[in-house]
């Protein structure tokens, strides 16, 4: 790629519990930003424990990072650029409750995917066999405003019906549809976003 072309790419690094940022992609270009690695506070806003998915919402200008073992999604307002300097950079908000997994309207368990549409955040809530939709938070641990794959916020059926999910591990939005890879059912399923109601 020519140096003049600007790229922004966030990559998760599970083994080192960090998020790295690459700009101006060229062959063997090193990252310019680290989030998570060696950050000392373990309060859920500074620390990443098994970050396995991240998504930058260019419409809302927010960076979302799953921290699977902490049972949260970290929400950063804007681009948390640190230009290669390792500093405490707290998330602005968290979705879920830090190290407090559960199956409620506010709790998630082992989030393995996150995506957003500019207004809502969708979380692959793997251990609870569901997809949760949250509004962008204005405080920590917001209530979900829709659940997919289960009948309600506390159900965890393993039904094999068309709308059920067992191990959602990734999310993607295209053409007004929300797609997930359901590992245990060996399939890709989708929902029409315009038909998802509270």
C-alpha positions in Angstrom: 0.0 0.0 0.0 1.3 3.5 -0.6 2.2 5.4 2.5 -0.1 8.2 1.7 -3.2 6.0 2.0 -4.6 6.0 5.5 -6.0 2.8 7.0 -7.2 2.1 10.5 -7.5 -1.5 11.7 -8.0 -2.8 15.2 -6.9 -6.4 15.9 -7.4 -8.4 19.0 -4.6 -10.4 20.5 -6.0 -12.9 23.0 -2.6 -14.4 24.0 -1.3 -11.0 25.2 -4.7 -9.5 26.4 -4.4 -6.4 24.3 -5.8 -4.6 21.3 -3.4 -3.3 18.7 -4.0 -0.6 16.1 -2.4 -0.4 12.7 -2.3 2.7 10.6 -1.0 3.3 7.1 -0.7 -0.5 6.4 2.4 -1.6 4.7 4.2 -4.9 4.6 5.4 -5.9 8.1 4.2 -2.6 9.6 4.2 -2.7 13.4 1.3 -1.5 15.5 1.0 2.0 16.9 -1.3 1.5 19.9 -1.8 -1.0 22.7 -4.9 -1.3 24.9 -4.9 -3.7 27.8 -1.4 -5.1 28.0 0.2 -4.6 31.4 -2.4 -2.1 32.5 -2.5 -2.6 36.3 -6.0 -1.9 37.4 -8.3 -4.9 37.3 -11.6 -3.0 37.7 -13.1 -3.9 34.3 -12.4 -0.6 32.6 -8.6 -0.8 32.3 -8.0 -4.5 32.0 -8.7 -6.9 29.1 -9.0 -10.6 29.8 -9.3 -12.6 26.6 -10.3 -9.9 24.2 -11.5 -11.9 21.2 -13.5 -9.4 19.2 -13.5 -5.7 18.6 -15.5 -3.3 16.4 -15.1 0.3 15.5 -18.5 2.0 14.8 -17.6 4.9 12.5 -21.2 6.2 12.6 -21.2 6.6 16.4 -17.4 7.1 16.6 -17.0 4.4 19.3 -14.7 1.4 19.7 -16.2 -1.8 21.3 -14.0 -4.6 22.7 -15.2 -7.9 24.2 -13.4 -9.0 27.3 -14.6 -12.6 27.4 -13.4 -13.7 30.8 -14.5 -10.5 32.5 -18.0 -10.9 31.0 -18.1 -7.3 29.7 -17.9 -5.3 26.5 -15.7 -2.1 26.9 -17.0 1.0 25.1 -14.6 3.8 24.2 -15.9 7.1 23.0 -13.9 8.0 19.9 -10.6 6.5 18.9 -8.5 5.8 22.0 -5.2 6.6 20.3 -2.1 6.5 22.5 0.5 6.6 19.8 2.4 3.6 21.1 2.6 4.8 24.7 1.3 2.3 27.2 -0.9 4.2 29.6 -4.0 3.6 31.6 -6.8 4.3 29.2 -10.1 3.5 30.9 -13.1 2.6 28.8 -15.9 5.2 29.0 -18.5 2.6 29.8 -18.9 -1.2 30.1 -21.8 -3.4 29.0 -22.4 -6.3 31.4 -21.1 -6.5 34.9 -17.4 -7.0 35.5 -16.6 -10.6 36.5 -20.3 -11.1 37.4 -21.6 -13.3 34.7 -25.3 -13.9 34.6 -28.4 -14.3 32.5 -30.4 -11.1 33.1 -31.3 -7.9 31.2 -27.9 -6.4 32.3 -25.6 -9.3 32.6 -23.8 -11.3 29.9 -21.5 -14.4 30.0 -18.5 -14.9 27.8 -19.2 -12.4 25.1 -17.6 -13.6 21.9 -18.7 -11.1 19.3 -19.8 -7.4 19.1 -21.1 -5.2 16.3 -23.1 -2.0 16.2 -25.3 -0.1 13.8 -24.7 3.5 15.0 -27.4 3.3 17.6 -27.5 -0.1 19.2 -24.8 -2.6 20.2 -25.3 -6.3 19.6 -23.4 -8.8 21.7 -22.9 -12.5 21.1 -23.6 -13.7 24.6 -22.2 -17.1 24.0 -22.7 -18.9 27.4 -26.2 -17.7 27.6 -27.0 -18.9 24.1 -28.4 -15.6 22.8 -27.7 -12.3 21.1 -28.3 -9.2 23.3 -29.1 -5.8 21.9 -28.1 -2.8 24.1 -28.5 1.0 23.5 -25.2 2.8 23.5 -24.7 3.3 27.2 -24.6 6.6 29.1 -23.6 4.7 32.3 -22.2 1.3 33.1 -24.2 -1.9 32.8 -27.2 -0.7 30.8 -30.3 -2.8 30.4 -30.6 -4.7 27.2 -33.5 -3.7 25.0 -33.9 -6.9 23.0 -32.9 -10.5 23.1 -32.5 -12.9 20.1 -32.3 -16.7 20.3 -34.2 -17.0 23.6 -37.8 -16.3 24.7 -36.8 -13.7 27.4 -33.8 -12.4 29.3 -33.6 -15.3 31.8 -34.2 -18.3 29.4 -31.3 -20.5 28.2 -33.1 -23.2 26.2 -31.0 -25.3 23.9 -33.8 -25.7 21.3 -32.7 -26.5 17.8 -35.4 -24.3 16.2 -34.8 -21.8 13.4 -34.5 -18.8 15.8 -32.4 -20.6 18.5 -28.7 -20.1 19.0 -26.3 -22.2 21.1 -22.8 -20.8 20.7 -22.9 -17.4 18.9 -19.2 -16.6 18.2 -19.3 -13.7 15.7 -21.6 -11.0 14.5 -21.8 -9.0 11.3 -24.3 -6.5 9.9 -25.0 -6.2 6.2 -28.0 -5.0 4.2 -30.1 -4.4 7.3 -29.5 -7.9 8.6 -27.7 -9.2 11.7 -25.7 -12.4 11.0 -24.1 -14.7 13.6 -22.0 -17.8 13.3 -23.5 -20.4 15.6 -20.6 -22.8 16.3 -22.5 -25.6 18.0 -25.3 -25.8 15.4 -22.8 -25.5 12.5 -24.7 -22.7 10.7 -25.0 -19.0 9.9 -28.3 -17.4 10.8 -29.6 -13.9 10.5 -32.3 -11.6 11.7 -33.8 -8.6 9.8 -32.9 -5.6 11.9 -36.2 -3.8 11.1 -38.2 -6.7 12.6 -36.3 -6.7 15.9 -38.6 -5.1 18.5 -38.1 -4.4 22.2 
